[in-house]
Amino acid sequence: MSSTDKEAFLAVYRQIEQELIADFEKLPGLSPTLVDQLKEYYSTCLPYTVPGGKMTRGLTVIKGVEVLKRRPLTEKEYSDAAILGWQVEWLQAFFLVADDIMDGSITRRGNPCWYQRPNVTQDNAINDALILENMIYKTLRRHFKSHPAYVHLLELFLDTTFQTEVGQHIDTNGTPYADGKRAPLDLGRFTLDRYQGCVRYK
């Protein structure tokens, strides 16, 4: 298995998805009916929002480990690198679900945006974005809690999330808001420093 093997990478996604869906069964105090509802809903949400792109970010994580090791990866090394790569993809999915709502987008990757699906709506999709983000930390804890780099991994994802959200704020506020809606376009706000802030952080 290597960083160019997309099928092997997708197999790791399916493993992570199964683990996360099974987590709903461990929630105390929920009836079987509610657990089944959660499992059914997120069994649709996850494959719709997470693995649909080119997966370049996640595969790059595996390639980075290959470069650092200077040799083919063992099965365990590949698994760990692929799991980490999928957390990068999960982070991107969280951002995209939220960004589509903020931008009022219609389609994403040739399909209706998640929040545009009639059985989802904006209300659910906002919460789904938060759950997607939470799933990153559940997976990191499940697979890397005993790893010496665990805290560094947490800090990396937290810092990256914060920086990207700062970039999103800079982007969104390129047009000011007034009375609860966007004000008329003001090209004076499209400055070089705003552009550079978006490029660096978003």
TORPA-4810 file (N, C-alpha, C, O; in nm, 3 decimals):
<nodes>
NODE_1_0.084_-0.120_0.000_0.000_0.000_0.000_0.088_0.125_0.000_0.191_0.130_0.067_M
NODE_2_0.046_0.225_-0.076_0.125_0.347_-0.085_0.033_0.467_-0.089_-0.090_0.454_-0.085_S
NODE_3_0.095_0.585_-0.097_0.018_0.709_-0.096_-0.063_0.727_-0.224_-0.147_0.817_-0.231_S
NODE_4_-0.040_0.645_-0.326_-0.116_0.655_-0.450_-0.233_0.556_-0.456_-0.308_0.555_-0.553_T
NODE_5_-0.247_0.474_-0.354_-0.349_0.369_-0.352_-0.478_0.424_-0.290_-0.497_0.420_-0.168_D
NODE_6_-0.566_0.476_-0.376_-0.688_0.538_-0.325_-0.785_0.435_-0.267_-0.857_0.464_-0.172_K
NODE_7_-0.788_0.314_-0.324_-0.879_0.213_-0.273_-0.840_0.171_-0.131_-0.927_0.151_-0.046_E
NODE_8_-0.710_0.157_-0.106_-0.665_0.124_0.030_-0.700_0.238_0.126_-0.737_0.214_0.240_A
NODE_9_-0.686_0.361_0.078_-0.719_0.477_0.161_-0.868_0.480_0.192_-0.907_0.508_0.306_F
NODE_10_-0.951_0.451_0.093_-1.096_0.448_0.115_-1.136_0.335_0.210_-1.233_0.349_0.284_L
NODE_11_-1.063_0.226_0.207_-1.092_0.117_0.300_-1.073_0.162_0.445_-1.147_0.120_0.533_A
NODE_12_-0.973_0.246_0.468_-0.951_0.300_0.603_-1.066_0.395_0.640_-1.110_0.397_0.755_V
NODE_13_-1.114_0.473_0.542_-1.231_0.557_0.568_-1.348_0.472_0.618_-1.413_0.508_0.717_Y
NODE_14_-1.375_0.361_0.550_-1.489_0.278_0.588_-1.472_0.222_0.729_-1.570_0.207_0.802_R
NODE_15_-1.349_0.190_0.767_-1.323_0.144_0.903_-1.356_0.253_1.004_-1.422_0.227_1.105_Q
NODE_16_-1.310_0.375_0.977_-1.335_0.487_1.069_-1.484_0.516_1.077_-1.538_0.540_1.185_I
NODE_17_-1.552_0.515_0.962_-1.696_0.540_0.962_-1.769_0.438_1.049_-1.856_0.474_1.128_E
NODE_18_-1.735_0.312_1.035_-1.800_0.208_1.114_-1.777_0.230_1.263_-1.869_0.212_1.343_Q
NODE_19_-1.657_0.270_1.301_-1.627_0.296_1.442_-1.712_0.412_1.495_-1.766_0.404_1.605_E
NODE_20_-1.723_0.517_1.416_-1.798_0.635_1.460_-1.948_0.607_1.467_-2.015_0.652_1.560_L
NODE_21_-2.000_0.534_1.371_-2.142_0.499_1.375_-2.171_0.411_1.496_-2.275_0.426_1.560_I
NODE_22_-2.080_0.320_1.527_-2.098_0.232_1.643_-2.096_0.311_1.774_-2.154_0.266_1.873_A
NODE_23_-2.031_0.427_1.774_-2.026_0.508_1.897_-2.165_0.551_1.943_-2.186_0.572_2.063_D
NODE_24_-2.258_0.564_1.851_-2.394_0.604_1.890_-2.459_0.498_1.979_-2.544_0.530_2.062_F
NODE_25_-2.418_0.373_1.962_-2.474_0.266_2.044_-2.427_0.274_2.189_-2.487_0.213_2.278_E
NODE_26_-2.319_0.349_2.213_-2.261_0.357_2.347_-2.316_0.475_2.428_-2.282_0.491_2.545_K
NODE_27_-2.400_0.557_2.365_-2.455_0.672_2.436_-2.558_0.624_2.539_-2.651_0.552_2.503_L
NODE_28_-2.541_0.662_2.665_-2.633_0.614_2.768_-2.769_0.682_2.760_-2.779_0.799_2.723_P
NODE_29_-2.872_0.607_2.795_-3.005_0.665_2.812_-3.085_0.688_2.686_-3.191_0.749_2.692_G
NODE_30_-3.038_0.640_2.571_-3.114_0.656_2.448_-3.187_0.527_2.415_-3.133_0.417_2.432_L
NODE_31_-3.308_0.540_2.367_-3.385_0.423_2.326_-3.325_0.363_2.200_-3.258_0.434_2.125_S
NODE_32_-3.348_0.236_2.175_-3.302_0.175_2.049_-3.353_0.249_1.926_-3.284_0.255_1.824_P
NODE_33_-3.473_0.306_1.936_-3.528_0.379_1.823_-3.445_0.502_1.790_-3.415_0.528_1.673_T
NODE_34_-3.407_0.578_1.894_-3.325_0.697_1.871_-3.185_0.661_1.823_-3.129_0.728_1.736_L
NODE_35_-3.129_0.556_1.879_-2.997_0.511_1.834_-3.001_0.473_1.686_-2.912_0.510_1.610_V
NODE_36_-3.103_0.399_1.647_-3.117_0.360_1.507_-3.134_0.482_1.417_-3.081_0.485_1.305_D
NODE_37_-3.207_0.582_1.466_-3.227_0.705_1.387_-3.094_0.776_1.366_-3.064_0.821_1.256_Q
NODE_38_-3.014_0.787_1.473_-2.883_0.851_1.463_-2.792_0.775_1.367_-2.725_0.834_1.283_L
NODE_39_-2.791_0.644_1.381_-2.704_0.562_1.297_-2.743_0.574_1.149_-2.657_0.584_1.062_K
NODE_40_-2.873_0.572_1.123_-2.919_0.583_0.985_-2.884_0.720_0.926_-2.838_0.729_0.813_E
NODE_41_-2.907_0.825_1.005_-2.881_0.961_0.956_-2.733_0.982_0.925_-2.698_1.030_0.817_Y
NODE_42_-2.647_0.944_1.019_-2.504_0.971_0.999_-2.439_0.868_0.907_-2.329_0.891_0.857_Y
NODE_43_-2.504_0.756_0.884_-2.457_0.664_0.780_-2.479_0.722_0.641_-2.418_0.676_0.544_S
NODE_44_-2.566_0.821_0.631_-2.584_0.897_0.507_-2.495_1.020_0.506_-2.432_1.052_0.405_T
NODE_45_-2.490_1.090_0.619_-2.415_1.216_0.628_-2.266_1.197_0.601_-2.207_1.271_0.522_C
NODE_46_-2.206_1.098_0.665_-2.059_1.084_0.655_-2.013_1.055_0.513_-1.926_1.127_0.463_L
NODE_47_-2.065_0.953_0.445_-2.016_0.930_0.308_-2.053_1.042_0.211_-1.988_1.057_0.107_P
NODE_48_-2.156_1.120_0.243_-2.195_1.231_0.155_-2.101_1.350_0.171_-2.074_1.421_0.074_Y
NODE_49_-2.052_1.372_0.292_-1.975_1.495_0.319_-1.824_1.476_0.328_-1.750_1.572_0.307_T
NODE_50_-1.778_1.356_0.359_-1.634_1.340_0.387_-1.552_1.293_0.267_-1.458_1.364_0.229_V
NODE_51_-1.582_1.178_0.204_-1.487_1.123_0.107_-1.509_1.162_-0.039_-1.451_1.100_-0.127_P
NODE_52_-1.590_1.261_-0.066_-1.629_1.286_-0.204_-1.530_1.359_-0.292_-1.550_1.364_-0.414_G
NODE_53_-1.425_1.417_-0.236_-1.333_1.495_-0.316_-1.217_1.413_-0.372_-1.226_1.290_-0.382_G
NODE_54_-1.110_1.482_-0.408_-0.993_1.414_-0.465_-0.908_1.347_-0.358_-0.821_1.266_-0.390_K
NODE_55_-0.932_1.380_-0.233_-0.861_1.320_-0.118_-0.713_1.356_-0.117_-0.632_1.286_-0.056_M
NODE_56_-0.677_1.464_-0.185_-0.535_1.502_-0.195_-0.475_1.531_-0.059_-0.361_1.493_-0.031_T
NODE_57_-0.551_1.599_0.027_-0.497_1.634_0.159_-0.462_1.510_0.239_-0.353_1.500_0.297_R
NODE_58_-0.555_1.415_0.241_-0.531_1.294_0.319_-0.420_1.208_0.263_-0.337_1.156_0.338_G
NODE_59_-0.417_1.193_0.131_-0.312_1.113_0.069_-0.174_1.177_0.086_-0.073_1.108_0.091_L
NODE_60_-0.172_1.310_0.095_-0.044_1.379_0.117_0.014_1.345_0.253_0.136_1.341_0.269_T
NODE_61_-0.072_1.321_0.352_-0.022_1.281_0.484_0.055_1.150_0.472_0.164_1.136_0.528_V
NODE_62_-0.001_1.054_0.399_0.067_0.925_0.381_0.198_0.946_0.306_0.300_0.888_0.343_I
NODE_63_0.195_1.028_0.202_0.317_1.055_0.125_0.423_1.119_0.214_0.542_1.088_0.202_K
NODE_64_0.382_1.208_0.301_0.477_1.273_0.392_0.546_1.172_0.483_0.666_1.182_0.507_G
NODE_65_0.469_1.076_0.534_0.528_0.972_0.619_0.625_0.886_0.538_0.732_0.849_0.586_V
NODE_66_0.587_0.852_0.414_0.677_0.776_0.327_0.809_0.849_0.305_0.916_0.789_0.309_E
NODE_67_0.800_0.978_0.281_0.921_1.058_0.259_1.008_1.060_0.383_1.130_1.045_0.375_V
NODE_68_0.946_1.078_0.499_1.022_1.082_0.623_1.086_0.947_0.655_1.198_0.942_0.706_L
NODE_69_1.015_0.838_0.627_1.067_0.704_0.655_1.170_0.659_0.552_1.256_0.575_0.581_K
NODE_70_1.162_0.714_0.431_1.253_0.678_0.322_1.246_0.529_0.285_1.345_0.467_0.248_R
NODE_71_1.125_0.475_0.297_1.104_0.334_0.263_0.954_0.309_0.257_0.875_0.392_0.303_R
NODE_72_0.914_0.195_0.200_0.771_0.162_0.204_0.723_0.146_0.348_0.798_0.103_0.435_P
NODE_73_0.598_0.181_0.371_0.544_0.175_0.507_0.500_0.033_0.542_0.455_-0.043_0.456_L
NODE_74_0.515_-0.001_0.668_0.459_-0.126_0.717_0.306_-0.112_0.720_0.253_-0.001_0.705_T
NODE_75_0.237_-0.222_0.740_0.091_-0.218_0.747_0.043_-0.126_0.860_-0.051_-0.049_0.841_E
NODE_76_0.107_-0.133_0.976_0.071_-0.049_1.089_0.100_0.098_1.060_0.019_0.186_1.091_K
NODE_77_0.216_0.125_1.001_0.251_0.264_0.968_0.154_0.322_0.866_0.112_0.437_0.877_E
NODE_78_0.119_0.240_0.766_0.022_0.287_0.667_-0.112_0.316_0.733_-0.173_0.420_0.707_Y
NODE_79_-0.158_0.226_0.819_-0.286_0.244_0.885_-0.288_0.374_0.966_-0.383_0.451_0.958_S
NODE_80_-0.183_0.397_1.045_-0.177_0.518_1.127_-0.175_0.643_1.040_-0.245_0.741_1.068_D
NODE_81_-0.094_0.640_0.933_-0.086_0.756_0.844_-0.218_0.782_0.774_-0.260_0.896_0.758_A
NODE_82_-0.284_0.673_0.731_-0.413_0.689_0.663_-0.520_0.741_0.758_-0.602_0.825_0.719_A
NODE_83_-0.521_0.692_0.881_-0.617_0.743_0.980_-0.595_0.892_1.002_-0.691_0.969_1.008_I
NODE_84_-0.470_0.933_1.015_-0.441_1.076_1.029_-0.483_1.154_0.904_-0.539_1.263_0.913_L
NODE_85_-0.456_1.095_0.788_-0.496_1.161_0.664_-0.645_1.183_0.657_-0.692_1.287_0.609_G
NODE_86_-0.721_1.085_0.706_-0.866_1.102_0.705_-0.912_1.207_0.803_-1.019_1.265_0.784_W
NODE_87_-0.836_1.233_0.906_-0.875_1.340_0.999_-0.860_1.477_0.931_-0.937_1.569_0.958_Q
NODE_88_-0.762_1.488_0.843_-0.749_1.611_0.764_-0.869_1.624_0.671_-0.923_1.733_0.654_V
NODE_89_-0.910_1.513_0.610_-1.028_1.517_0.524_-1.155_1.548_0.605_-1.243_1.620_0.557_E
NODE_90_-1.164_1.495_0.726_-1.279_1.523_0.813_-1.283_1.672_0.848_-1.390_1.733_0.852_W
NODE_91_-1.167_1.729_0.874_-1.160_1.872_0.906_-1.208_1.954_0.787_-1.284_2.050_0.803_L
NODE_92_-1.165_1.916_0.668_-1.210_1.986_0.548_-1.361_1.972_0.530_-1.427_2.068_0.492_Q
NODE_93_-1.415_1.853_0.557_-1.559_1.832_0.545_-1.635_1.923_0.642_-1.736_1.983_0.604_A
NODE_94_-1.587_1.934_0.764_-1.648_2.023_0.863_-1.650_2.166_0.812_-1.753_2.234_0.819_F
NODE_95_-1.536_2.211_0.758_-1.529_2.348_0.705_-1.624_2.367_0.587_-1.691_2.470_0.578_F
NODE_96_-1.631_2.269_0.497_-1.712_2.285_0.376_-1.861_2.286_0.406_-1.935_2.365_0.348_L
NODE_97_-1.906_2.201_0.497_-2.047_2.201_0.534_-2.085_2.338_0.591_-2.189_2.394_0.556_V
NODE_98_-2.001_2.392_0.679_-2.028_2.523_0.738_-2.016_2.634_0.634_-2.100_2.724_0.629_A
NODE_99_-1.912_2.628_0.550_-1.889_2.733_0.451_-2.003_2.741_0.350_-2.042_2.850_0.309_D
NODE_100_-2.056_2.626_0.309_-2.168_2.627_0.213_-2.290_2.697_0.271_-2.361_2.767_0.200_D
NODE_101_-2.313_2.679_0.401_-2.425_2.748_0.465_-2.399_2.898_0.468_-2.486_2.977_0.433_I
NODE_102_-2.278_2.937_0.509_-2.245_3.079_0.519_-2.252_3.149_0.383_-2.295_3.264_0.373_M
NODE_103_-2.210_3.078_0.278_-2.209_3.137_0.145_-2.342_3.122_0.072_-2.361_3.181_-0.035_D
NODE_104_-2.434_3.044_0.128_-2.559_3.018_0.058_-2.536_2.940_-0.071_-2.608_2.960_-0.169_G
NODE_105_-2.437_2.852_-0.071_-2.404_2.776_-0.192_-2.514_2.677_-0.227_-2.594_2.637_-0.142_S
NODE_106_-2.518_2.638_-0.353_-2.620_2.546_-0.402_-2.563_2.406_-0.419_-2.626_2.308_-0.379_I
NODE_107_-2.446_2.396_-0.479_-2.387_2.265_-0.505_-2.247_2.257_-0.447_-2.181_2.358_-0.423_T
NODE_108_-2.203_2.134_-0.424_-2.068_2.104_-0.378_-2.028_1.973_-0.445_-2.095_1.871_-0.428_R
NODE_109_-1.919_1.975_-0.521_-1.870_1.856_-0.591_-1.976_1.796_-0.683_-1.987_1.674_-0.696_R
NODE_110_-2.053_1.883_-0.747_-2.152_1.838_-0.844_-2.283_1.788_-0.787_-2.371_1.744_-0.862_G
NODE_111_-2.297_1.793_-0.656_-2.420_1.750_-0.589_-2.475_1.863_-0.504_-2.403_1.958_-0.473_N
NODE_112_-2.603_1.856_-0.466_-2.655_1.959_-0.375_-2.573_1.964_-0.246_-2.533_1.860_-0.193_P
NODE_113_-2.549_2.083_-0.197_-2.481_2.097_-0.068_-2.558_2.018_0.037_-2.679_1.999_0.026_C
NODE_114_-2.488_1.973_0.139_-2.552_1.891_0.241_-2.674_1.961_0.300_-2.778_1.899_0.319_W
NODE_115_-2.663_2.090_0.330_-2.775_2.160_0.393_-2.891_2.180_0.297_-3.003_2.209_0.340_Y
NODE_116_-2.867_2.165_0.166_-2.972_2.181_0.066_-3.057_2.055_0.050_-3.163_2.059_-0.013_Q
NODE_117_-3.011_1.945_0.106_-3.092_1.823_0.095_-3.221_1.840_0.175_-3.218_1.889_0.288_R
NODE_118_-3.334_1.799_0.118_-3.463_1.828_0.182_-3.481_1.763_0.319_-3.558_1.813_0.401_P
NODE_119_-3.412_1.652_0.344_-3.427_1.588_0.474_-3.321_1.634_0.573_-3.308_1.578_0.682_N
NODE_120_-3.244_1.737_0.535_-3.137_1.788_0.623_-3.171_1.928_0.671_-3.196_1.949_0.790_V
NODE_121_-3.171_2.023_0.581_-3.196_2.166_0.607_-3.081_2.229_0.684_-2.994_2.160_0.738_T
NODE_122_-3.082_2.359_0.689_-2.975_2.435_0.754_-2.963_2.402_0.903_-2.852_2.393_0.956_Q
NODE_123_-3.075_2.383_0.970_-3.072_2.358_1.114_-2.991_2.234_1.147_-2.903_2.238_1.233_D
NODE_124_-3.018_2.124_1.078_-2.942_2.002_1.100_-2.797_2.017_1.055_-2.706_1.970_1.123_N
NODE_125_-2.776_2.082_0.942_-2.642_2.088_0.884_-2.545_2.165_0.974_-2.427_2.131_0.980_A
NODE_126_-2.593_2.267_1.043_-2.506_2.339_1.137_-2.458_2.244_1.246_-2.340_2.240_1.279_I
NODE_127_-2.551_2.168_1.300_-2.514_2.070_1.403_-2.426_1.960_1.346_-2.334_1.912_1.413_N
NODE_128_-2.452_1.919_1.222_-2.371_1.816_1.158_-2.226_1.862_1.143_-2.134_1.783_1.162_D
NODE_129_-2.207_1.989_1.108_-2.070_2.041_1.097_-1.998_2.028_1.231_-1.881_1.990_1.236_A
NODE_130_-2.068_2.059_1.340_-2.008_2.047_1.473_-1.976_1.902_1.507_-1.873_1.873_1.567_L
NODE_131_-2.065_1.812_1.468_-2.041_1.670_1.494_-1.923_1.619_1.411_-1.842_1.540_1.461_I
NODE_132_-1.913_1.663_1.287_-1.798_1.625_1.205_-1.667_1.667_1.272_-1.571_1.591_1.275_L
NODE_133_-1.665_1.788_1.325_-1.544_1.834_1.394_-1.516_1.747_1.517_-1.402_1.708_1.541_E
NODE_134_-1.619_1.718_1.595_-1.601_1.637_1.715_-1.548_1.498_1.682_-1.469_1.441_1.757_N
NODE_135_-1.591_1.445_1.569_-1.548_1.310_1.531_-1.397_1.302_1.509_-1.337_1.195_1.527_M
NODE_136_-1.335_1.411_1.471_-1.190_1.414_1.456_-1.124_1.377_1.589_-1.034_1.293_1.593_I
NODE_137_-1.170_1.439_1.695_-1.106_1.420_1.826_-1.142_1.284_1.886_-1.064_1.227_1.962_Y
NODE_138_-1.259_1.234_1.853_-1.293_1.098_1.896_-1.201_0.997_1.829_-1.154_0.902_1.893_K
NODE_139_-1.174_1.017_1.701_-1.088_0.924_1.628_-0.944_0.936_1.673_-0.875_0.835_1.689_T
NODE_140_-0.896_1.058_1.694_-0.759_1.075_1.743_-0.744_1.007_1.879_-0.643_0.941_1.904_L
NODE_141_-0.841_1.022_1.966_-0.833_0.959_2.098_-0.837_0.807_2.085_-0.762_0.737_2.154_R
NODE_142_-0.922_0.756_1.998_-0.936_0.612_1.982_-0.804_0.548_1.933_-0.765_0.441_1.980_R
NODE_143_-0.737_0.614_1.840_-0.623_0.550_1.774_-0.486_0.599_1.820_-0.385_0.531_1.798_H
NODE_144_-0.481_0.716_1.885_-0.349_0.773_1.916_-0.332_0.817_2.061_-0.234_0.883_2.094_F
NODE_145_-0.427_0.779_2.148_-0.419_0.826_2.286_-0.289_0.786_2.354_-0.237_0.862_2.436_K
NODE_146_-0.237_0.669_2.322_-0.113_0.623_2.384_0.011_0.660_2.304_0.123_0.626_2.344_S
NODE_147_-0.007_0.728_2.192_0.107_0.766_2.109_0.179_0.886_2.171_0.113_0.976_2.222_H
NODE_148_0.311_0.888_2.168_0.383_1.001_2.229_0.353_1.136_2.165_0.374_1.241_2.227_P
NODE_149_0.303_1.135_2.042_0.271_1.262_1.973_0.125_1.302_1.989_0.079_1.395_1.922_A
NODE_150_0.050_1.234_2.074_-0.095_1.257_2.084_-0.128_1.404_2.113_-0.211_1.464_2.045_Y
NODE_151_-0.065_1.460_2.212_-0.094_1.600_2.247_-0.055_1.694_2.133_-0.125_1.791_2.106_V
NODE_152_0.055_1.665_2.068_0.097_1.747_1.954_-0.005_1.740_1.841_-0.032_1.840_1.774_H
NODE_153_-0.061_1.621_1.819_-0.165_1.607_1.716_-0.288_1.689_1.752_-0.342_1.759_1.666_L
NODE_154_-0.332_1.682_1.876_-0.446_1.762_1.920_-0.420_1.910_1.898_-0.505_1.982_1.846_L
NODE_155_-0.302_1.955_1.937_-0.268_2.097_1.924_-0.263_2.138_1.778_-0.305_2.249_1.742_E
NODE_156_-0.213_2.050_1.693_-0.206_2.081_1.550_-0.345_2.100_1.491_-0.368_2.195_1.416_L
NODE_157_-0.438_2.011_1.524_-0.573_2.023_1.471_-0.645_2.145_1.531_-0.718_2.214_1.460_F
NODE_158_-0.624_2.170_1.659_-0.686_2.287_1.721_-0.634_2.416_1.660_-0.711_2.506_1.630_L
NODE_159_-0.502_2.425_1.641_-0.443_2.547_1.585_-0.486_2.566_1.440_-0.517_2.678_1.398_D
NODE_160_-0.489_2.458_1.363_-0.530_2.467_1.223_-0.676_2.511_1.212_-0.711_2.593_1.127_T
NODE_161_-0.760_2.455_1.298_-0.901_2.494_1.298_-0.917_2.641_1.330_-0.991_2.712_1.262_T
NODE_162_-0.849_2.688_1.433_-0.859_2.829_1.471_-0.812_2.920_1.358_-0.878_3.019_1.327_F
NODE_163_-0.699_2.888_1.298_-0.646_2.973_1.192_-0.739_2.977_1.072_-0.759_3.082_1.012_Q
NODE_164_-0.796_2.862_1.038_-0.889_2.859_0.924_-1.015_2.938_0.954_-1.069_3.005_0.866_T
NODE_165_-1.063_2.931_1.077_-1.183_3.006_1.114_-1.155_3.156_1.115_-1.244_3.236_1.085_E
NODE_166_-1.033_3.196_1.150_-0.995_3.337_1.138_-0.997_3.378_0.991_-1.047_3.486_0.957_V
NODE_167_-0.943_3.293_0.904_-0.947_3.321_0.761_-1.088_3.332_0.708_-1.117_3.417_0.623_G
NODE_168_-1.176_3.247_0.758_-1.316_3.254_0.717_-1.380_3.386_0.758_-1.456_3.445_0.682_Q
NODE_169_-1.348_3.432_0.879_-1.401_3.561_0.924_-1.353_3.674_0.833_-1.431_3.761_0.794_H
NODE_170_-1.224_3.673_0.801_-1.169_3.778_0.715_-1.239_3.776_0.580_-1.271_3.881_0.525_I
NODE_171_-1.262_3.656_0.526_-1.329_3.641_0.397_-1.475_3.688_0.405_-1.519_3.769_0.324_D
NODE_172_-1.548_3.636_0.503_-1.690_3.668_0.514_-1.714_3.817_0.531_-1.812_3.871_0.479_T
NODE_173_-1.626_3.883_0.604_-1.646_4.025_0.632_-1.580_4.116_0.530_-1.559_4.234_0.555_N
NODE_174_-1.547_4.058_0.413_-1.509_4.143_0.301_-1.625_4.231_0.259_-1.605_4.339_0.203_G
NODE_175_-1.745_4.185_0.288_-1.865_4.267_0.271_-1.926_4.287_0.409_-1.954_4.188_0.477_T
NODE_176_-1.948_4.410_0.452_-1.999_4.433_0.587_-2.145_4.391_0.601_-2.215_4.371_0.502_P
NODE_177_-2.187_4.378_0.724_-2.327_4.346_0.755_-2.393_4.467_0.821_-2.329_4.543_0.893_Y
NODE_178_-2.522_4.482_0.794_-2.600_4.588_0.857_-2.745_4.542_0.865_-2.799_4.489_0.768_A
NODE_179_-2.806_4.564_0.980_-2.947_4.526_0.999_-2.970_4.379_0.968_-3.073_4.343_0.911_D
NODE_180_-2.875_4.294_1.005_-2.892_4.151_0.989_-2.875_4.097_0.849_-2.906_3.981_0.825_G
NODE_181_-2.827_4.177_0.757_-2.803_4.129_0.621_-2.681_4.198_0.563_-2.632_4.297_0.618_K
NODE_182_-2.632_4.146_0.452_-2.515_4.205_0.390_-2.547_4.346_0.340_-2.652_4.371_0.280_R
NODE_183_-2.455_4.437_0.366_-2.468_4.574_0.316_-2.429_4.576_0.168_-2.373_4.479_0.118_A
NODE_184_-2.458_4.684_0.099_-2.417_4.695_-0.042_-2.267_4.674_-0.058_-2.188_4.704_0.032_P
NODE_185_-2.229_4.621_-0.173_-2.090_4.590_-0.201_-2.004_4.714_-0.187_-2.036_4.821_-0.239_L
NODE_186_-1.893_4.699_-0.114_-1.799_4.810_-0.093_-1.661_4.761_-0.136_-1.592_4.692_-0.060_D
NODE_187_-1.621_4.796_-0.258_-1.494_4.748_-0.311_-1.375_4.801_-0.231_-1.265_4.747_-0.241_L
NODE_188_-1.397_4.907_-0.152_-1.290_4.959_-0.069_-1.245_4.860_0.038_-1.135_4.874_0.092_G
NODE_189_-1.329_4.761_0.069_-1.293_4.660_0.169_-1.210_4.547_0.110_-1.155_4.465_0.184_R
NODE_190_-1.199_4.541_-0.023_-1.119_4.438_-0.088_-0.975_4.486_-0.099_-0.928_4.527_-0.206_F
NODE_191_-0.908_4.482_0.013_-0.772_4.534_0.023_-0.669_4.422_0.010_-0.702_4.304_0.021_T
NODE_192_-0.544_4.462_-0.013_-0.437_4.364_-0.025_-0.419_4.287_0.106_-0.395_4.166_0.104_L
NODE_193_-0.429_4.355_0.219_-0.408_4.284_0.346_-0.521_4.184_0.372_-0.497_4.079_0.431_D
NODE_194_-0.645_4.216_0.329_-0.754_4.118_0.344_-0.729_3.998_0.254_-0.747_3.884_0.295_R
NODE_195_-0.686_4.025_0.130_-0.654_3.915_0.038_-0.544_3.828_0.096_-0.555_3.705_0.093_Y
NODE_196_-0.439_3.888_0.147_-0.327_3.812_0.203_-0.369_3.732_0.325_-0.322_3.621_0.347_Q
NODE_197_-0.459_3.790_0.405_-0.511_3.718_0.522_-0.590_3.596_0.481_-0.577_3.490_0.543_G
NODE_198_-0.673_3.609_0.376_-0.749_3.495_0.326_-0.656_3.387_0.273_-0.674_3.269_0.301_C
NODE_199_-0.556_3.429_0.195_-0.463_3.334_0.134_-0.388_3.258_0.243_-0.369_3.137_0.233_V
NODE_200_-0.345_3.329_0.346_-0.264_3.265_0.449_-0.345_3.174_0.540_-0.300_3.065_0.576_R
NODE_201_-0.464_3.217_0.578_-0.536_3.146_0.683_-0.655_3.063_0.635_-0.697_2.971_0.705_Y
NODE_202_-0.708_3.093_0.518_-0.823_3.015_0.473_-0.781_2.908_0.375_-0.865_2.832_0.326_K
</nodes>
